[in-house]
Amino acid sequence: MRGWYYLMAQLPSFSTQQTAPLPISEEYFLDLCSRFLDKKTYDIVSGISLEPPRTCIPTGSAFLDSYYDWERKLRFSLASIRAQKMKKEFNLPQDLSFAPDIVQIARTASGFDSPLETEQFLNESRMNAVRNFTPSNYFSTDSVFSYALQLKLATRIKQFNEEAGLASYRMIYDQILGEST
């Protein structure tokens, strides 16, 4: 318990707003974790990803399993909606069922005209899901896992730049036009 206290006490809070700087990097966070966590827990923390496995693989954490299940279903729901729009077939796993909130998030996200707005909405939805799944016990492994996911999401959010996105879009668009002529 003492290790948890020292680790959690050193982790600063941060804003997920795109313009606010992060007070801690993922590398520094992992360095702190390596000092205060046992090897098994550290291995889980260092393996946390924003992209869950395609199939359900237990992580040993109720929090991570719940979040990964939510994220997996969101991605399948988004893929299904995109396939319908493109009039393509998309086969969902047979045992998969979607909660209404996940379907609503996917529908709302697919309704935006701007890819940047879509990503901002999805990141906000993901951050809300992480917070909803986070246990109330601040000094627990799941709280460390939650912090890791929130930090990864915040880092991802801060990488979005409208000007760079438009430049990339124009470059890809020009490449497509160049290939078709």
Backbone as JSON Lines, residues from 0, in Angstrom:
{"i":0,"aa":"M","n":[0.83,-1.19,0.0],"ca":[0.0,0.0,0.0],"c":[0.87,1.25,0.0]}
{"i":1,"aa":"R","n":[1.99,1.21,0.66],"ca":[2.86,2.38,0.74],"c":[3.34,2.79,-0.66]}
{"i":2,"aa":"G","n":[3.68,1.81,-1.49],"ca":[4.12,2.11,-2.85],"c":[3.04,2.8,-3.66]}
{"i":3,"aa":"W","n":[1.81,2.35,-3.5],"ca":[0.68,2.98,-4.22],"c":[0.55,4.44,-3.8]}
{"i":4,"aa":"Y","n":[0.65,4.67,-2.51],"ca":[0.49,6.04,-2.01],"c":[1.55,6.95,-2.61]}
{"i":5,"aa":"Y","n":[2.81,6.52,-2.58],"ca":[3.89,7.35,-3.11],"c":[3.75,7.57,-4.61]}
{"i":6,"aa":"L","n":[3.34,6.53,-5.33],"ca":[3.15,6.68,-6.77],"c":[2.01,7.64,-7.07]}
{"i":7,"aa":"M","n":[0.84,7.38,-6.51],"ca":[-0.33,8.21,-6.81],"c":[-0.14,9.64,-6.33]}
{"i":8,"aa":"A","n":[0.57,9.83,-5.23],"ca":[0.79,11.18,-4.71],"c":[1.69,12.01,-5.64]}
{"i":9,"aa":"Q","n":[2.49,11.34,-6.46],"ca":[3.39,12.06,-7.36],"c":[2.77,12.36,-8.72]}
{"i":10,"aa":"L","n":[1.62,11.76,-8.99],"ca":[1.02,11.94,-10.31],"c":[0.18,13.21,-10.36]}
{"i":11,"aa":"P","n":[0.55,14.16,-11.21],"ca":[-0.2,15.42,-11.27],"c":[-1.51,15.24,-12.04]}
{"i":12,"aa":"S","n":[-2.48,16.05,-11.7],"ca":[-3.7,16.07,-12.5],"c":[-3.39,16.86,-13.77]}
{"i":13,"aa":"F","n":[-4.21,16.67,-14.78],"ca":[-3.97,17.37,-16.04],"c":[-5.29,17.59,-16.77]}
{"i":14,"aa":"S","n":[-5.24,18.53,-17.67],"ca":[-6.41,18.87,-18.48],"c":[-6.32,18.12,-19.81]}
{"i":15,"aa":"T","n":[-7.46,17.72,-20.3],"ca":[-7.48,17.05,-21.6],"c":[-7.77,18.03,-22.73]}
{"i":16,"aa":"Q","n":[-7.84,19.31,-22.4],"ca":[-8.04,20.32,-23.44],"c":[-6.84,20.29,-24.39]}
{"i":17,"aa":"Q","n":[-7.12,20.44,-25.65],"ca":[-6.09,20.32,-26.67],"c":[-4.96,21.33,-26.5]}
{"i":18,"aa":"T","n":[-5.28,22.51,-25.99],"ca":[-4.26,23.56,-25.88],"c":[-3.47,23.52,-24.58]}
{"i":19,"aa":"A","n":[-3.97,22.81,-23.58],"ca":[-3.29,22.77,-22.28],"c":[-2.11,21.8,-22.32]}
{"i":20,"aa":"P","n":[-0.95,22.22,-21.83],"ca":[0.21,21.31,-21.84],"c":[0.06,20.21,-20.78]}
{"i":21,"aa":"L","n":[0.67,19.08,-21.07],"ca":[0.67,17.98,-20.1],"c":[1.83,18.17,-19.13]}
{"i":22,"aa":"P","n":[1.58,18.0,-17.83],"ca":[2.66,18.18,-16.86],"c":[3.57,16.97,-16.72]}
{"i":23,"aa":"I","n":[3.22,15.89,-17.41],"ca":[3.98,14.64,-17.29],"c":[3.94,13.93,-18.64]}
{"i":24,"aa":"S","n":[5.03,13.29,-18.99],"ca":[5.06,12.52,-20.24],"c":[4.77,11.06,-19.92]}
{"i":25,"aa":"E","n":[4.44,10.31,-20.96],"ca":[4.22,8.87,-20.77],"c":[5.5,8.19,-20.29]}
{"i":26,"aa":"E","n":[6.63,8.63,-20.8],"ca":[7.9,8.04,-20.41],"c":[8.18,8.26,-18.93]}
{"i":27,"aa":"Y","n":[7.94,9.48,-18.46],"ca":[8.17,9.78,-17.05],"c":[7.2,9.0,-16.18]}
{"i":28,"aa":"F","n":[5.96,8.89,-16.62],"ca":[4.96,8.11,-15.88],"c":[5.42,6.65,-15.75]}
{"i":29,"aa":"L","n":[5.88,6.07,-16.83],"ca":[6.34,4.68,-16.77],"c":[7.58,4.55,-15.9]}
{"i":30,"aa":"D","n":[8.44,5.55,-15.91],"ca":[9.61,5.53,-15.04],"c":[9.17,5.52,-13.57]}
{"i":31,"aa":"L","n":[8.22,6.36,-13.22],"ca":[7.69,6.36,-11.84],"c":[7.1,5.0,-11.49]}
{"i":32,"aa":"C","n":[6.32,4.45,-12.42],"ca":[5.7,3.15,-12.17],"c":[6.74,2.06,-11.94]}
{"i":33,"aa":"S","n":[7.84,2.13,-12.68],"ca":[8.88,1.1,-12.53],"c":[9.5,1.13,-11.14]}
{"i":34,"aa":"R","n":[9.44,2.28,-10.48],"ca":[10.01,2.4,-9.14],"c":[9.07,1.92,-8.04]}
{"i":35,"aa":"F","n":[7.77,1.99,-8.27],"ca":[6.82,1.72,-7.19],"c":[5.94,0.49,-7.4]}
{"i":36,"aa":"L","n":[5.91,-0.08,-8.59],"ca":[5.03,-1.22,-8.86],"c":[5.83,-2.51,-8.95]}
{"i":37,"aa":"D","n":[5.17,-3.61,-8.63],"ca":[5.8,-4.91,-8.83],"c":[5.87,-5.19,-10.33]}
{"i":38,"aa":"K","n":[6.68,-6.16,-10.71],"ca":[6.94,-6.44,-12.12],"c":[5.67,-6.78,-12.88]}
{"i":39,"aa":"K","n":[4.81,-7.59,-12.32],"ca":[3.57,-8.0,-13.0],"c":[2.69,-6.79,-13.31]}
{"i":40,"aa":"T","n":[2.5,-5.93,-12.32],"ca":[1.66,-4.75,-12.5],"c":[2.32,-3.78,-13.48]}
{"i":41,"aa":"Y","n":[3.63,-3.62,-13.36],"ca":[4.35,-2.74,-14.28],"c":[4.22,-3.23,-15.72]}
{"i":42,"aa":"D","n":[4.32,-4.54,-15.92],"ca":[4.18,-5.09,-17.27],"c":[2.81,-4.79,-17.85]}
{"i":43,"aa":"I","n":[1.78,-4.85,-17.02],"ca":[0.43,-4.52,-17.49],"c":[0.35,-3.04,-17.84]}
{"i":44,"aa":"V","n":[0.85,-2.18,-16.95],"ca":[0.82,-0.73,-17.2],"c":[1.57,-0.38,-18.48]}
{"i":45,"aa":"S","n":[2.74,-0.95,-18.66],"ca":[3.54,-0.6,-19.84],"c":[2.93,-1.17,-21.12]}
{"i":46,"aa":"G","n":[2.05,-2.15,-21.0],"ca":[1.4,-2.74,-22.17],"c":[0.04,-2.15,-22.51]}
{"i":47,"aa":"I","n":[-0.41,-1.19,-21.71],"ca":[-1.72,-0.58,-21.96],"c":[-1.69,0.15,-23.3]}
{"i":48,"aa":"S","n":[-2.76,-0.06,-24.06],"ca":[-2.86,0.54,-25.38],"c":[-4.24,1.18,-25.56]}
{"i":49,"aa":"L","n":[-4.32,2.16,-26.44],"ca":[-5.61,2.75,-26.77],"c":[-6.38,1.84,-27.72]}
{"i":50,"aa":"E","n":[-5.68,0.89,-28.31],"ca":[-6.32,-0.06,-29.22],"c":[-6.42,-1.42,-28.54]}
{"i":51,"aa":"P","n":[-7.63,-1.84,-28.21],"ca":[-7.78,-3.12,-27.51],"c":[-7.56,-4.3,-28.47]}
{"i":52,"aa":"P","n":[-7.29,-5.46,-27.92],"ca":[-7.19,-6.65,-28.77],"c":[-8.53,-6.89,-29.48]}
{"i":53,"aa":"R","n":[-8.49,-7.43,-30.69],"ca":[-9.74,-7.66,-31.45],"c":[-10.65,-8.66,-30.75]}
{"i":54,"aa":"T","n":[-10.03,-9.62,-30.07],"ca":[-10.82,-10.58,-29.31],"c":[-10.6,-10.32,-27.83]}
{"i":55,"aa":"C","n":[-11.57,-10.72,-27.04],"ca":[-11.51,-10.48,-25.6],"c":[-10.43,-11.35,-24.97]}
{"i":56,"aa":"I","n":[-9.4,-10.7,-24.45],"ca":[-8.31,-11.39,-23.76],"c":[-8.24,-10.8,-22.36]}
{"i":57,"aa":"P","n":[-8.5,-11.6,-21.32],"ca":[-8.46,-11.05,-19.95],"c":[-7.09,-10.48,-19.61]}
{"i":58,"aa":"T","n":[-7.11,-9.3,-18.99],"ca":[-5.86,-8.62,-18.63],"c":[-5.47,-8.85,-17.17]}
{"i":59,"aa":"G","n":[-6.43,-9.33,-16.38],"ca":[-6.19,-9.45,-14.94],"c":[-6.7,-8.25,-14.18]}
{"i":60,"aa":"S","n":[-7.28,-7.29,-14.89],"ca":[-7.83,-6.08,-14.3],"c":[-9.28,-5.92,-14.73]}
{"i":61,"aa":"A","n":[-10.18,-5.83,-13.77],"ca":[-11.6,-5.63,-14.09],"c":[-11.8,-4.31,-14.83]}
{"i":62,"aa":"F","n":[-11.07,-3.29,-14.4],"ca":[-11.17,-1.98,-15.06],"c":[-10.75,-2.06,-16.52]}
{"i":63,"aa":"L","n":[-9.55,-2.6,-16.78],"ca":[-9.06,-2.68,-18.15],"c":[-9.95,-3.56,-19.02]}
{"i":64,"aa":"D","n":[-10.4,-4.69,-18.46],"ca":[-11.28,-5.56,-19.22],"c":[-12.56,-4.83,-19.61]}
{"i":65,"aa":"S","n":[-13.13,-4.07,-18.69],"ca":[-14.37,-3.32,-18.97],"c":[-14.12,-2.25,-20.03]}
{"i":66,"aa":"Y","n":[-13.04,-1.5,-19.87],"ca":[-12.77,-0.44,-20.84],"c":[-12.47,-1.03,-22.22]}
{"i":67,"aa":"Y","n":[-11.63,-2.06,-22.27],"ca":[-11.3,-2.67,-23.56],"c":[-12.54,-3.24,-24.23]}
{"i":68,"aa":"D","n":[-13.45,-3.82,-23.46],"ca":[-14.7,-4.34,-24.02],"c":[-15.52,-3.18,-24.61]}
{"i":69,"aa":"W","n":[-15.61,-2.08,-23.88],"ca":[-16.34,-0.9,-24.35],"c":[-15.71,-0.37,-25.64]}
{"i":70,"aa":"E","n":[-14.39,-0.21,-25.65],"ca":[-13.68,0.32,-26.81],"c":[-13.82,-0.61,-28.01]}
{"i":71,"aa":"R","n":[-13.71,-1.91,-27.79],"ca":[-13.84,-2.9,-28.86],"c":[-15.23,-2.79,-29.5]}
{"i":72,"aa":"K","n":[-16.25,-2.69,-28.66],"ca":[-17.62,-2.58,-29.18],"c":[-17.83,-1.26,-29.92]}
{"i":73,"aa":"L","n":[-17.23,-0.19,-29.42],"ca":[-17.32,1.09,-30.12],"c":[-16.69,0.98,-31.51]}
{"i":74,"aa":"R","n":[-15.55,0.37,-31.6],"ca":[-14.87,0.23,-32.88],"c":[-15.66,-0.65,-33.85]}
{"i":75,"aa":"F","n":[-16.24,-1.74,-33.34],"ca":[-17.08,-2.58,-34.2],"c":[-18.32,-1.82,-34.66]}
{"i":76,"aa":"S","n":[-18.9,-1.04,-33.77],"ca":[-20.08,-0.26,-34.13],"c":[-19.74,0.79,-35.18]}
{"i":77,"aa":"L","n":[-18.62,1.48,-35.01],"ca":[-18.17,2.45,-36.01],"c":[-17.91,1.78,-37.36]}
{"i":78,"aa":"A","n":[-17.27,0.63,-37.33],"ca":[-16.97,-0.09,-38.57],"c":[-18.25,-0.53,-39.27]}
{"i":79,"aa":"S","n":[-19.22,-0.97,-38.5],"ca":[-20.5,-1.39,-39.06],"c":[-21.22,-0.22,-39.73]}
{"i":80,"aa":"I","n":[-21.24,0.92,-39.08],"ca":[-21.9,2.11,-39.64],"c":[-21.17,2.57,-40.91]}
{"i":81,"aa":"R","n":[-19.85,2.57,-40.88],"ca":[-19.08,2.97,-42.06],"c":[-19.33,2.01,-43.23]}
{"i":82,"aa":"A","n":[-19.39,0.72,-42.93],"ca":[-19.66,-0.27,-43.98],"c":[-21.05,-0.05,-44.58]}
{"i":83,"aa":"Q","n":[-22.04,0.23,-43.74],"ca":[-23.39,0.49,-44.24],"c":[-23.39,1.71,-45.17]}
{"i":84,"aa":"K","n":[-22.7,2.77,-44.78],"ca":[-22.63,3.98,-45.61],"c":[-21.98,3.69,-46.96]}
{"i":85,"aa":"M","n":[-21.02,2.78,-46.96],"ca":[-20.31,2.45,-48.2],"c":[-20.98,1.3,-48.94]}
{"i":86,"aa":"K","n":[-22.1,0.83,-48.4],"ca":[-22.85,-0.29,-48.98],"c":[-21.97,-1.53,-49.14]}
{"i":87,"aa":"K","n":[-21.2,-1.78,-48.1],"ca":[-20.33,-2.96,-48.06],"c":[-20.79,-3.87,-46.94]}
{"i":88,"aa":"E","n":[-20.44,-5.13,-47.08],"ca":[-20.8,-6.11,-46.04],"c":[-19.76,-6.07,-44.93]}
{"i":89,"aa":"F","n":[-20.24,-6.14,-43.71],"ca":[-19.35,-6.18,-42.56],"c":[-19.9,-7.21,-41.59]}
{"i":90,"aa":"N","n":[-19.11,-8.23,-41.3],"ca":[-19.55,-9.3,-40.42],"c":[-19.08,-9.04,-39.0]}
{"i":91,"aa":"L","n":[-20.04,-8.9,-38.11],"ca":[-19.75,-8.73,-36.69],"c":[-19.63,-10.09,-36.03]}
{"i":92,"aa":"P","n":[-18.83,-10.2,-34.99],"ca":[-18.81,-11.46,-34.23],"c":[-20.23,-11.79,-33.74]}
{"i":93,"aa":"Q","n":[-20.6,-13.06,-33.79],"ca":[-21.97,-13.46,-33.48],"c":[-22.37,-13.16,-32.04]}
{"i":94,"aa":"D","n":[-21.47,-13.28,-31.11],"ca":[-21.82,-13.11,-29.7],"c":[-21.73,-11.65,-29.24]}
{"i":95,"aa":"L","n":[-21.57,-10.73,-30.19],"ca":[-21.38,-9.32,-29.85],"c":[-22.72,-8.58,-29.8]}
{"i":96,"aa":"S","n":[-22.96,-7.89,-28.7],"ca":[-24.15,-7.04,-28.59],"c":[-23.69,-5.67,-28.13]}
{"i":97,"aa":"F","n":[-24.37,-4.65,-28.62],"ca":[-23.98,-3.28,-28.33],"c":[-24.94,-2.64,-27.35]}
{"i":98,"aa":"A","n":[-24.39,-1.94,-26.37],"ca":[-25.21,-1.14,-25.47],"c":[-25.69,0.08,-26.26]}
{"i":99,"aa":"P","n":[-26.88,0.58,-25.94],"ca":[-27.42,1.73,-26.67],"c":[-26.5,2.95,-26.65]}
{"i":100,"aa":"D","n":[-25.78,3.17,-25.56],"ca":[-24.9,4.35,-25.51],"c":[-23.75,4.24,-26.5]}
{"i":101,"aa":"I","n":[-23.26,3.03,-26.72],"ca":[-22.17,2.84,-27.68],"c":[-22.67,3.09,-29.1]}
{"i":102,"aa":"V","n":[-23.85,2.57,-29.41],"ca":[-24.43,2.78,-30.73],"c":[-24.66,4.28,-30.97]}
{"i":103,"aa":"Q","n":[-25.16,4.97,-29.95],"ca":[-25.41,6.4,-30.08],"c":[-24.12,7.18,-30.31]}
{"i":104,"aa":"I","n":[-23.08,6.82,-29.59],"ca":[-21.78,7.48,-29.78],"c":[-21.29,7.26,-31.21]}
{"i":105,"aa":"A","n":[-21.39,6.03,-31.7],"ca":[-20.94,5.72,-33.06],"c":[-21.76,6.48,-34.1]}
{"i":106,"aa":"R","n":[-23.06,6.54,-33.91],"ca":[-23.92,7.27,-34.86],"c":[-23.59,8.76,-34.86]}
{"i":107,"aa":"T","n":[-23.44,9.32,-33.67],"ca":[-23.11,10.74,-33.58],"c":[-21.76,11.02,-34.24]}
{"i":108,"aa":"A","n":[-20.78,10.18,-33.96],"ca":[-19.44,10.37,-34.53],"c":[-19.47,10.28,-36.05]}
{"i":109,"aa":"S","n":[-20.26,9.38,-36.59],"ca":[-20.29,9.23,-38.05],"c":[-21.09,10.34,-38.72]}
{"i":110,"aa":"G","n":[-21.77,11.17,-37.94],"ca":[-22.54,12.26,-38.51],"c":[-21.77,13.55,-38.69]}
{"i":111,"aa":"F","n":[-20.58,13.65,-38.15],"ca":[-19.78,14.87,-38.3],"c":[-19.21,14.97,-39.71]}
{"i":112,"aa":"D","n":[-19.14,16.17,-40.23],"ca":[-18.53,16.39,-41.54],"c":[-17.02,16.48,-41.45]}
{"i":113,"aa":"S","n":[-16.53,16.96,-40.33],"ca":[-15.1,17.17,-40.15],"c":[-14.46,15.98,-39.43]}
{"i":114,"aa":"P","n":[-13.4,15.4,-40.01],"ca":[-12.69,14.32,-39.31],"c":[-12.14,14.78,-37.96]}
{"i":115,"aa":"L","n":[-11.72,16.04,-37.87],"ca":[-11.2,16.56,-36.6],"c":[-12.3,16.58,-35.54]}
{"i":116,"aa":"E","n":[-13.49,17.05,-35.91],"ca":[-14.61,17.06,-34.97],"c":[-14.97,15.65,-34.53]}
{"i":117,"aa":"T","n":[-14.92,14.72,-35.48],"ca":[-15.21,13.31,-35.17],"c":[-14.23,12.79,-34.14]}
{"i":118,"aa":"E","n":[-12.94,13.02,-34.37],"ca":[-11.91,12.55,-33.44],"c":[-12.03,13.21,-32.08]}
{"i":119,"aa":"Q","n":[-12.33,14.5,-32.07],"ca":[-12.49,15.19,-30.79],"c":[-13.67,14.61,-30.01]}
{"i":120,"aa":"F","n":[-14.77,14.35,-30.71],"ca":[-15.94,13.76,-30.06],"c":[-15.63,12.36,-29.53]}
{"i":121,"aa":"L","n":[-14.97,11.55,-30.35],"ca":[-14.63,10.19,-29.92],"c":[-13.66,10.2,-28.74]}
{"i":122,"aa":"N","n":[-12.68,11.08,-28.77],"ca":[-11.74,11.17,-27.65],"c":[-12.44,11.59,-26.37]}
{"i":123,"aa":"E","n":[-13.36,12.54,-26.48],"ca":[-14.13,12.96,-25.3],"c":[-14.98,11.8,-24.77]}
{"i":124,"aa":"S","n":[-15.59,11.04,-25.68],"ca":[-16.39,9.88,-25.27],"c":[-15.52,8.82,-24.61]}
{"i":125,"aa":"R","n":[-14.34,8.61,-25.15],"ca":[-13.41,7.64,-24.56],"c":[-12.96,8.08,-23.17]}
{"i":126,"aa":"M","n":[-12.66,9.35,-23.03],"ca":[-12.24,9.86,-21.72],"c":[-13.37,9.7,-20.7]}
{"i":127,"aa":"N","n":[-14.6,9.97,-21.12],"ca":[-15.74,9.78,-20.22],"c":[-15.9,8.32,-19.83]}
{"i":128,"aa":"A","n":[-15.69,7.42,-20.78],"ca":[-15.8,5.99,-20.48],"c":[-14.73,5.57,-19.48]}
{"i":129,"aa":"V","n":[-13.5,6.03,-19.68],"ca":[-12.42,5.7,-18.74],"c":[-12.8,6.17,-17.34]}
{"i":130,"aa":"R","n":[-13.27,7.4,-17.24],"ca":[-13.64,7.94,-15.93],"c":[-14.8,7.17,-15.31]}
{"i":131,"aa":"N","n":[-15.75,6.75,-16.14],"ca":[-16.89,5.98,-15.61],"c":[-16.48,4.61,-15.1]}
{"i":132,"aa":"F","n":[-15.5,4.0,-15.75],"ca":[-15.04,2.67,-15.32],"c":[-14.03,2.73,-14.18]}
{"i":133,"aa":"T","n":[-13.46,3.9,-13.92],"ca":[-12.43,4.03,-12.89],"c":[-13.02,3.77,-11.51]}
{"i":134,"aa":"P","n":[-12.38,2.92,-10.71],"ca":[-12.89,2.64,-9.36],"c":[-12.74,3.85,-8.45]}
{"i":135,"aa":"S","n":[-13.54,3.86,-7.4],"ca":[-13.49,5.0,-6.47],"c":[-12.26,4.94,-5.56]}
{"i":136,"aa":"N","n":[-11.65,3.77,-5.42],"ca":[-10.45,3.62,-4.59],"c":[-9.24,4.18,-5.35]}
{"i":137,"aa":"Y","n":[-8.77,5.34,-4.95],"ca":[-7.69,6.01,-5.65],"c":[-6.36,5.27,-5.55]}
{"i":138,"aa":"F","n":[-6.17,4.53,-4.49],"ca":[-4.9,3.82,-4.28],"c":[-5.06,2.35,-4.66]}
{"i":139,"aa":"S","n":[-5.25,2.11,-5.95],"ca":[-5.43,0.74,-6.43],"c":[-4.74,0.59,-7.79]}
{"i":140,"aa":"T","n":[-4.54,-0.64,-8.19],"ca":[-3.92,-0.88,-9.49],"c":[-4.81,-0.33,-10.6]}
{"i":141,"aa":"D","n":[-6.11,-0.5,-10.46],"ca":[-7.01,-0.01,-11.5],"c":[-6.95,1.51,-11.63]}
{"i":142,"aa":"S","n":[-6.7,2.21,-10.55],"ca":[-6.53,3.67,-10.64],"c":[-5.26,4.03,-11.4]}
{"i":143,"aa":"V","n":[-4.22,3.26,-11.21],"ca":[-2.98,3.48,-11.98],"c":[-3.25,3.2,-13.46]}
{"i":144,"aa":"F","n":[-3.98,2.12,-13.75],"ca":[-4.31,1.79,-15.14],"c":[-5.17,2.9,-15.76]}
{"i":145,"aa":"S","n":[-6.1,3.42,-14.98],"ca":[-6.95,4.5,-15.45],"c":[-6.12,5.74,-15.78]}
{"i":146,"aa":"Y","n":[-5.19,6.07,-14.9],"ca":[-4.32,7.23,-15.14],"c":[-3.53,7.02,-16.43]}
{"i":147,"aa":"A","n":[-3.03,5.81,-16.64],"ca":[-2.26,5.52,-17.85],"c":[-3.1,5.73,-19.1]}
{"i":148,"aa":"L","n":[-4.34,5.24,-19.09],"ca":[-5.22,5.42,-20.24],"c":[-5.55,6.9,-20.46]}
{"i":149,"aa":"Q","n":[-5.85,7.61,-19.38],"ca":[-6.17,9.03,-19.51],"c":[-4.97,9.81,-20.06]}
{"i":150,"aa":"L","n":[-3.78,9.46,-19.61],"ca":[-2.58,10.12,-20.1],"c":[-2.37,9.83,-21.59]}
{"i":151,"aa":"K","n":[-2.58,8.58,-22.0],"ca":[-2.46,8.23,-23.41],"c":[-3.48,8.99,-24.25]}
{"i":152,"aa":"L","n":[-4.71,9.06,-23.77],"ca":[-5.75,9.79,-24.51],"c":[-5.42,11.28,-24.6]}
{"i":153,"aa":"A","n":[-4.99,11.86,-23.49],"ca":[-4.65,13.28,-23.49],"c":[-3.48,13.56,-24.43]}
{"i":154,"aa":"T","n":[-2.5,12.67,-24.45],"ca":[-1.36,12.82,-25.35],"c":[-1.83,12.77,-26.81]}
{"i":155,"aa":"R","n":[-2.73,11.84,-27.09],"ca":[-3.28,11.71,-28.44],"c":[-4.06,12.96,-28.84]}
{"i":156,"aa":"I","n":[-4.89,13.46,-27.94],"ca":[-5.7,14.65,-28.21],"c":[-4.81,15.82,-28.58]}
{"i":157,"aa":"K","n":[-3.71,15.96,-27.88],"ca":[-2.83,17.12,-28.08],"c":[-2.04,17.04,-29.39]}
{"i":158,"aa":"Q","n":[-2.03,15.88,-30.03],"ca":[-1.32,15.74,-31.29],"c":[-2.12,16.25,-32.49]}
{"i":159,"aa":"F","n":[-3.43,16.46,-32.29],"ca":[-4.27,16.92,-33.39],"c":[-4.03,18.4,-33.65]}
{"i":160,"aa":"N","n":[-3.88,18.71,-34.93],"ca":[-3.62,20.08,-35.34],"c":[-4.39,20.31,-36.64]}
{"i":161,"aa":"E","n":[-5.27,21.28,-36.64],"ca":[-6.14,21.51,-37.8],"c":[-5.35,21.81,-39.07]}
{"i":162,"aa":"E","n":[-4.35,22.67,-38.97],"ca":[-3.57,23.04,-40.15],"c":[-2.81,21.83,-40.71]}
{"i":163,"aa":"A","n":[-2.18,21.07,-39.83],"ca":[-1.44,19.88,-40.27],"c":[-2.4,18.86,-40.87]}
{"i":164,"aa":"G","n":[-3.57,18.74,-40.29],"ca":[-4.57,17.8,-40.8],"c":[-5.04,18.18,-42.2]}
{"i":165,"aa":"L","n":[-5.29,19.48,-42.41],"ca":[-5.7,19.94,-43.74],"c":[-4.59,19.74,-44.76]}
{"i":166,"aa":"A","n":[-3.36,20.0,-44.36],"ca":[-2.23,19.8,-45.27],"c":[-2.1,18.33,-45.65]}
{"i":167,"aa":"S","n":[-2.25,17.44,-44.68],"ca":[-2.18,16.0,-44.93],"c":[-3.33,15.57,-45.85]}
{"i":168,"aa":"Y","n":[-4.51,16.09,-45.57],"ca":[-5.68,15.77,-46.39],"c":[-5.45,16.18,-47.84]}
{"i":169,"aa":"R","n":[-4.95,17.41,-48.03],"ca":[-4.69,17.91,-49.39],"c":[-3.65,17.06,-50.11]}
{"i":170,"aa":"M","n":[-2.61,16.65,-49.38],"ca":[-1.56,15.83,-49.97],"c":[-2.14,14.47,-50.42]}
{"i":171,"aa":"I","n":[-2.92,13.84,-49.56],"ca":[-3.53,12.55,-49.9],"c":[-4.49,12.72,-51.07]}
{"i":172,"aa":"Y","n":[-5.29,13.77,-51.02],"ca":[-6.27,14.05,-52.07],"c":[-5.56,14.27,-53.41]}
{"i":173,"aa":"D","n":[-4.48,15.04,-53.39],"ca":[-3.71,15.28,-54.62],"c":[-3.09,13.99,-55.14]}
{"i":174,"aa":"Q","n":[-2.62,13.13,-54.24],"ca":[-2.06,11.84,-54.66],"c":[-3.12,10.98,-55.34]}
{"i":175,"aa":"I","n":[-4.33,10.98,-54.76],"ca":[-5.42,10.19,-55.34],"c":[-5.77,10.73,-56.73]}
{"i":176,"aa":"L","n":[-5.88,12.05,-56.85],"ca":[-6.19,12.65,-58.15],"c":[-5.08,12.38,-59.15]}
{"i":177,"aa":"G","n":[-3.84,12.42,-58.7],"ca":[-2.7,12.16,-59.58],"c":[-2.68,10.73,-60.08]}
{"i":178,"aa":"E","n":[-3.11,9.78,-59.24],"ca":[-3.12,8.37,-59.63],"c":[-4.26,8.06,-60.58]}
{"i":179,"aa":"S","n":[-5.36,8.82,-60.5],"ca":[-6.52,8.5,-61.34],"c":[-6.42,9.13,-62.72]}
{"i":180,"aa":"T","n":[-5.47,10.03,-62.93],"ca":[-5.36,10.67,-64.26],"c":[-4.31,10.01,-65.11]}
